[in-house]
């Protein structure tokens, strides 16, 4: 039978409501079958499973940050923002984890009033 006919093996709903469920190797929450339940894609292998920013303080053009993770190093993206919240500049750095690190020379602009940090 064709796709979307409502047969038990067609994926559930008409019109393919879950198109990724039929693809081999896809990750769908609660899916049963022969596909492995925990699969790491090649792009993510070797990355930290979990990392958290514990402390971040921006003053006088330098950022003091502490990130906790099982990995030795982690890559972070820092968005430097002005007083209105608009991003003036973004910077990507790789830092060591589980220790306090000071990043200097992020910008020369005095317009930067705050930062937003994202672990990549």
N, CA, C and O of each residue as an XYZ file, in Angstrom:
480
protein
N       0.831     -1.176      0.000
C       0.000      0.000      0.000
C       0.872      1.234      0.000
O       2.010      1.190      0.468
N       0.350      2.347     -0.523
C       1.123      3.571     -0.661
C       1.196      4.350      0.637
O       0.485      4.047      1.594
N       2.057      5.354      0.665
C       2.150      6.183      1.881
C       0.900      7.029      2.064
O       0.289      7.489      1.100
N       0.541      7.220      3.318
C      -0.609      8.053      3.645
C      -1.932      7.342      3.520
O      -2.969      8.004      3.510
N      -1.950      5.999      3.423
C      -3.212      5.284      3.293
C      -3.779      4.883      4.638
O      -4.903      4.388      4.711
N      -3.023      5.087      5.699
C      -3.533      4.772      7.031
C      -3.251      3.354      7.450
O      -3.792      2.911      8.463
N      -2.428      2.612      6.721
C      -2.103      1.255      7.130
C      -1.199      1.299      8.351
O      -0.533      2.308      8.581
N      -1.158      0.223      9.146
C      -0.372      0.243     10.388
C       1.113      0.504     10.150
O       1.763      1.054     11.040
N       1.669      0.153      9.038
C       3.089      0.341      8.809
C       3.441      1.639      8.102
O       4.601      1.853      7.751
N       2.465      2.505      7.888
C       2.741      3.703      7.103
C       3.184      4.888      7.936
O       3.450      5.951      7.374
N       3.275      4.757      9.223
C       3.777      5.856     10.031
C       2.710      6.523     10.866
O       3.011      7.490     11.566
N       1.471      6.053     10.825
C       0.474      6.581     11.746
C      -0.568      7.443     11.094
O      -1.712      7.002     10.986
N      -0.260      8.633     10.655
C      -1.285      9.539     10.154
C      -1.268      9.644      8.654
O      -0.320      9.212      7.997
N      -2.314     10.215      8.118
C      -2.374     10.420      6.688
C      -1.489     11.585      6.283
O      -1.397     12.574      7.010
N      -0.846     11.483      5.150
C      -0.034     12.580      4.653
C       1.366     12.639      5.238
O       2.105     13.586      4.972
N       1.739     11.649      6.027
C       3.104     11.628      6.574
C       3.325     12.704      7.619
O       4.156     13.588      7.412
N       2.615     12.661      8.729
C       2.750     13.684      9.761
C       4.115     13.652     10.426
O       4.566     14.665     10.961
N       4.780     12.501     10.398
C       6.139     12.411     10.935
C       7.045     11.862      9.847
O       7.317     10.661      9.824
N       7.525     12.722      8.933
C       8.336     12.218      7.825
C       9.682     11.663      8.250
O      10.224     10.790      7.573
N      10.237     12.147      9.358
C      11.540     11.671      9.805
C      11.466     10.299     10.456
O      12.487      9.624     10.583
N      10.273      9.873     10.871
C      10.144      8.598     11.554
C      10.392      7.436     10.614
O      10.817      6.371     11.062
N      10.139      7.607      9.318
C      10.293      6.521      8.373
C      11.729      6.367      7.897
O      12.075      5.323      7.345
N      12.572      7.370      8.092
C      13.948      7.308      7.624
C      14.783      6.443      8.562
O      14.645      6.544      9.781
N      15.648      5.592      8.009
C      16.493      4.776      8.898
C      17.527      5.633      9.600
O      18.126      6.527      9.003
N      17.729      5.342     10.892
C      18.730      6.068     11.661
C      18.243      7.390     12.223
O      19.028      8.118     12.831
N      16.975      7.723     12.039
C      16.477      8.992     12.575
C      16.187      8.834     14.056
O      15.950      7.731     14.548
N      16.212      9.955     14.752
C      15.978      9.938     16.191
C      14.604     10.525     16.472
O      14.379     11.716     16.260
N      13.706      9.712     16.938
C      12.367     10.152     17.287
C      12.110      9.705     18.710
O      12.361      8.551     19.055
N      11.613     10.605     19.537
C      11.367     10.280     20.943
C      10.316      9.199     21.034
O       9.238      9.320     20.453
N      10.626      8.143     21.762
C       9.676      7.070     21.981
C       9.540      6.117     20.809
O       8.622      5.297     20.817
N      10.391      6.175     19.813
C      10.286      5.296     18.653
C      10.748      3.900     19.028
O      11.694      3.731     19.798
N      10.074      2.906     18.480
C      10.465      1.525     18.717
C      10.873      0.916     17.394
O      10.401      1.333     16.336
N      11.740     -0.059     17.455
C      12.193     -0.705     16.232
C      13.636     -1.126     16.381
O      14.137     -1.288     17.494
N      14.310     -1.303     15.243
C      15.681     -1.773     15.287
C      16.692     -0.639     15.332
O      17.885     -0.895     15.502
N      16.255      0.601     15.186
C      17.182      1.734     15.216
C      17.734      1.916     16.623
O      16.998      1.738     17.594
N      19.010      2.265     16.757
C      19.586      2.472     18.094
C      18.923      3.661     18.786
O      18.532      4.631     18.137
N      18.803      3.574     20.109
C      18.114      4.629     20.845
C      18.993      5.839     21.082
O      18.494      6.964     21.065
N      20.288      5.648     21.304
C      21.199      6.768     21.542
C      22.260      6.748     20.460
O      23.139      5.886     20.455
N      22.176      7.700     19.542
C      23.113      7.728     18.420
C      23.768      9.094     18.342
O      23.082     10.113     18.421
N      25.084      9.132     18.188
C      25.816     10.385     18.093
C      26.115     10.643     16.627
O      26.708      9.805     15.947
N      25.703     11.801     16.146
C      25.982     12.133     14.754
C      27.461     12.462     14.607
O      28.080     12.905     15.575
N      28.049     12.260     13.432
C      29.491     12.506     13.257
C      29.899     13.947     13.529
O      31.029     14.194     13.951
N      29.006     14.903     13.298
C      29.349     16.306     13.520
C      29.508     16.618     15.006
O      30.219     17.559     15.359
N      28.865     15.855     15.876
C      28.895     16.141     17.299
C      29.867     15.255     18.069
O      30.034     15.457     19.271
N      30.505     14.299     17.441
C      31.378     13.401     18.181
C      32.584     14.169     18.712
O      33.143     15.017     18.017
N      32.980     13.868     19.945
C      34.119     14.538     20.547
C      33.757     15.828     21.251
O      34.633     16.471     21.829
N      32.503     16.226     21.223
C      32.089     17.458     21.888
C      31.671     17.145     23.315
O      31.403     15.995     23.662
N      31.620     18.180     24.131
C      31.191     18.010     25.519
C      29.714     17.660     25.545
O      28.914     18.280     24.845
N      29.355     16.685     26.336
C      27.962     16.293     26.432
C      27.150     17.382     27.129
O      26.005     17.648     26.765
N      27.758     18.006     28.135
C      27.055     19.058     28.863
C      28.078     20.060     29.366
O      29.125     19.680     29.891
N      27.777     21.327     29.208
C      28.650     22.380     29.710
C      27.781     23.511     30.221
O      26.758     23.835     29.619
N      28.186     24.116     31.333
C      27.413     25.197     31.942
C      28.307     26.366     32.253
O      29.446     26.202     32.688
N      27.775     27.552     32.024
C      28.487     28.775     32.417
C      28.152     29.025     33.884
O      27.001     29.297     34.226
N      29.160     28.931     34.747
C      28.938     29.114     36.177
C      29.053     30.582     36.583
O      28.332     31.044     37.468
N      29.966     31.318     35.932
C      30.248     32.671     36.355
C      30.695     33.469     35.147
O      31.487     32.986     34.338
N      30.191     34.688     35.019
C      30.636     35.573     33.942
C      30.531     37.014     34.416
O      29.495     37.434     34.930
N      31.607     37.763     34.242
C      31.641     39.169     34.643
C      32.389     39.946     33.580
O      33.522     39.608     33.239
N      31.751     41.000     33.048
C      32.371     41.829     32.024
C      32.633     43.202     32.605
O      31.717     43.869     33.086
N      33.904     43.627     32.559
C      34.248     44.984     32.986
C      35.566     45.407     32.353
O      36.519     44.634     32.254
N      35.580     46.644     31.937
C      36.777     47.275     31.352
C      37.342     46.494     30.170
O      38.557     46.339     30.052
N      36.474     46.006     29.301
C      36.918     45.348     28.079
C      37.378     43.918     28.222
O      37.794     43.317     27.231
N      37.321     43.342     29.412
C      37.719     41.951     29.587
C      36.579     41.167     30.223
O      35.760     41.714     30.961
N      36.547     39.900     29.925
C      35.495     39.016     30.413
C      36.122     37.932     31.269
O      37.034     37.231     30.829
N      35.630     37.795     32.492
C      36.048     36.714     33.375
C      34.927     35.699     33.397
O      33.781     36.032     33.699
N      35.262     34.449     33.075
C      34.240     33.424     32.897
C      34.711     32.103     33.474
O      35.905     31.807     33.488
N      33.759     31.311     33.951
C      34.046     29.956     34.407
C      32.978     29.040     33.830
O      31.783     29.276     34.005
N      33.420     27.991     33.139
C      32.517     27.021     32.522
C      32.830     25.657     33.099
O      33.997     25.273     33.186
N      31.804     24.920     33.496
C      32.012     23.573     34.028
C      31.631     22.556     32.961
O      30.607     22.688     32.292
N      32.477     21.536     32.817
C      32.228     20.468     31.856
C      33.200     19.333     32.122
O      34.215     19.526     32.791
N      32.897     18.150     31.603
C      33.829     17.034     31.704
C      34.957     17.171     30.694
O      36.042     16.625     30.889
N      34.699     17.903     29.611
C      35.723     18.108     28.593
C      36.787     19.077     29.108
O      36.507     19.903     29.977
N      38.010     18.977     28.573
C      39.087     19.872     29.002
C      38.881     21.280     28.482
O      39.166     22.255     29.178
N      38.382     21.387     27.252
C      38.151     22.692     26.639
C      36.753     22.721     26.052
O      36.166     21.686     25.738
N      36.236     23.934     25.912
C      34.918     24.109     25.315
C      34.938     25.388     24.494
O      35.635     26.344     24.836
N      34.172     25.403     23.410
C      34.109     26.573     22.545
C      32.880     27.385     22.939
O      31.788     26.841     23.103
N      33.074     28.696     23.089
C      31.973     29.576     23.462
C      31.857     30.710     22.448
O      32.837     31.106     21.818
N      30.643     31.220     22.308
C      30.402     32.399     21.473
C      29.935     33.518     22.391
O      28.988     33.352     23.159
N      30.605     34.652     22.303
C      30.311     35.801     23.151
C      29.695     36.884     22.277
O      30.290     37.301     21.283
N      28.512     37.332     22.647
C      27.851     38.431     21.948
C      28.007     39.678     22.803
O      27.483     39.743     23.915
N      28.722     40.662     22.290
C      28.931     41.918     23.008
C      27.777     42.850     22.659
O      27.518     43.095     21.480
N      27.081     43.375     23.668
C      25.865     44.145     23.451
C      25.983     45.551     24.000
O      26.673     45.795     24.990
N      25.291     46.480     23.335
C      25.290     47.863     23.804
C      24.179     48.071     24.827
O      23.532     47.109     25.242
N      23.954     49.307     25.234
C      22.978     49.562     26.304
C      21.541     49.293     25.865
O      20.667     49.103     26.711
N      21.282     49.275     24.553
C      19.940     48.958     24.061
C      19.733     47.458     23.845
O      18.628     47.025     23.519
N      20.772     46.680     24.024
C      20.664     45.237     23.857
C      21.017     44.752     22.467
O      20.927     43.556     22.189
N      21.420     45.662     21.583
C      21.793     45.277     20.229
C      23.213     44.710     20.235
O      24.105     45.254     20.887
N      23.412     43.614     19.505
C      24.725     42.989     19.437
C      25.661     43.839     18.596
O      25.401     44.089     17.419
N      26.753     44.282     19.209
C      27.753     45.106     18.540
C      28.752     44.211     17.811
O      29.167     44.517     16.693
N      29.136     43.104     18.448
C      30.157     42.221     17.899
C      29.992     40.840     18.511
O      29.597     40.712     19.670
N      30.293     39.807     17.734
C      30.323     38.449     18.276
C      31.735     37.908     18.147
O      32.420     38.144     17.152
N      32.156     37.182     19.167
C      33.510     36.636     19.232
C      33.397     35.169     19.629
O      32.608     34.824     20.508
N      34.177     34.305     18.990
C      34.215     32.892     19.339
C      35.587     32.568     19.905
O      36.610     32.912     19.313
N      35.602     31.904     21.055
C      36.863     31.539     21.704
C      36.763     30.105     22.236
O      35.676     29.622     22.552
N      37.900     29.447     22.327
C      37.996     28.149     22.981
C      38.703     28.363     24.309
O      39.807     28.906     24.355
N      38.056     27.932     25.394
C      38.619     28.160     26.727
C      38.723     26.845     27.477
O      38.063     25.865     27.134
N      39.556     26.836     28.501
C      39.659     25.676     29.388
C      38.492     25.686     30.356
O      37.993     26.747     30.734
N      38.065     24.515     30.750
C      36.904     24.402     31.625
C      37.324     24.164     33.065
O      38.479     23.846     33.352
N      36.363     24.323     33.958
C      36.503     24.058     35.389
C      37.554     24.931     36.064
O      38.158     24.529     37.059
N      37.767     26.116     35.524
C      38.654     27.105     36.131
C      38.228     28.483     35.644
O      37.577     28.615     34.608
N      38.596     29.483     36.388
C      38.271     30.853     36.016
C      39.249     31.334     34.949
O      40.464     31.231     35.115
N      38.706     31.858     33.856
C      39.513     32.296     32.720
C      39.176     33.750     32.430
O      38.007     34.136     32.458
N      40.203     34.565     32.149
C      39.985     35.961     31.775
C      40.323     36.134     30.306
O      41.435     35.835     29.870
N      39.348     36.621     29.547
C      39.531     36.897     28.125
C      39.714     38.392     27.953
O      38.864     39.183     28.363
N      40.820     38.772     27.348
C      41.115     40.191     27.156
C      41.062     40.520     25.673
O      41.030     39.628     24.824
N      41.053     41.803     25.377
C      41.054     42.307     24.000
C      39.891     41.774     23.183
O      40.064     41.391     22.026
N      38.704     41.748     23.782
C      37.517     41.341     23.036
C      37.066     42.447     22.098
O      36.652     42.172     20.972
N      37.142     43.702     22.549
C      36.753     44.840     21.725
C      37.398     46.099     22.278
O      37.820     46.144     23.433
N      37.466     47.125     21.429
C      37.935     48.432     21.877
C      36.775     49.394     22.068
O      36.959     50.512     22.550
N      35.589     48.959     21.691
C      34.415     49.823     21.757
C      33.982     50.040     23.206
O      33.908     49.099     23.995
N      33.701     51.294     23.535
C      33.200     51.607     24.884
C      31.689     51.512     24.942
O      31.091     51.714     25.999
N      31.060     51.201     23.800
C      29.605     51.085     23.755
C      29.114     49.784     24.383
O      27.932     49.670     24.710
N      29.995     48.805     24.557
C      29.595     47.508     25.084
C      29.277     47.640     26.567
O      30.107     48.086     27.360
N      28.058     47.242     26.926
C      27.611     47.326     28.322
C      27.335     45.955     28.921
O      27.352     45.804     30.143
N      27.081     44.953     28.084
C      26.791     43.624     28.606
C      27.224     42.587     27.577
O      27.530     42.911     26.429
N      27.242     41.340     28.014
C      27.607     40.246     27.129
C      26.586     39.126     27.282
O      25.931     38.993     28.315
N      26.469     38.333     26.235
C      25.662     37.105     26.297
C      26.556     35.973     25.827
O      27.195     36.072     24.779
N      26.603     34.899     26.599
C      27.531     33.797     26.343
C      26.743     32.552     25.992
O      25.745     32.219     26.631
N      27.220     31.869     24.954
C      26.579     30.619     24.522
C      27.656     29.566     24.334
O      28.663     29.815     23.671
N      27.452     28.400     24.910
C      28.376     27.275     24.736
C      28.015     26.572     23.439
O      26.865     26.184     23.233
N      29.009     26.407     22.561
C      28.758     25.781     21.262
C      28.960     24.274     21.319
O      28.790     23.590     20.309
